[in-house]
Amino acid sequence: MAGFSGNIQYNQYMSQSHQKAEPLGERIARLRTQRHWTQSDLAERLAASRVAISHFEAGLASPSERTIVLMAG
């Protein structure tokens, strides 16, 4: 039976490893909302504009390296 259990674990691993990566903008939005921050709150913390945060989340712009470092915190 141990081999059967191992096959289940392997199959779970394989199905997880083939999942698509979450787009950066979606990840920014998800983490921001988990913290109950508005786009303006995040913009203030990053010294960026609310429009810039909106563009990051919509995938219309990419944050600079500096901004990514600040978000990583």
C-alpha positions, 0 to 999 in steps of 0.5 A, a space after each residue: 500500500 505504501 507505493 499507492 500512497 506514493 503515487 497519490 503524492 506524486 500525482 498531486 505534486 505533478 498537478 500542482 507543478 503544472 499550474 500557471 503562475 499567478 500574474 504579477 498584477 493579480 498577485 499585487 491586487 490579491 495581497 493588497 486586498 488581503 491586507 485591507 489596503 486601498 490602492 491609495 494606501 499601497 501607493 502612499 507606502 510605495 511613494 507611487 501614484 494610485 494610477 500607477 498601482 491600478 496599472 500594475 494590477 491591470 497589467 498595463 505597466 510593470 513596477 520598477 525594481 525599486 518598487 518591487 523591493 519596497 513591496 517585498 518589504 
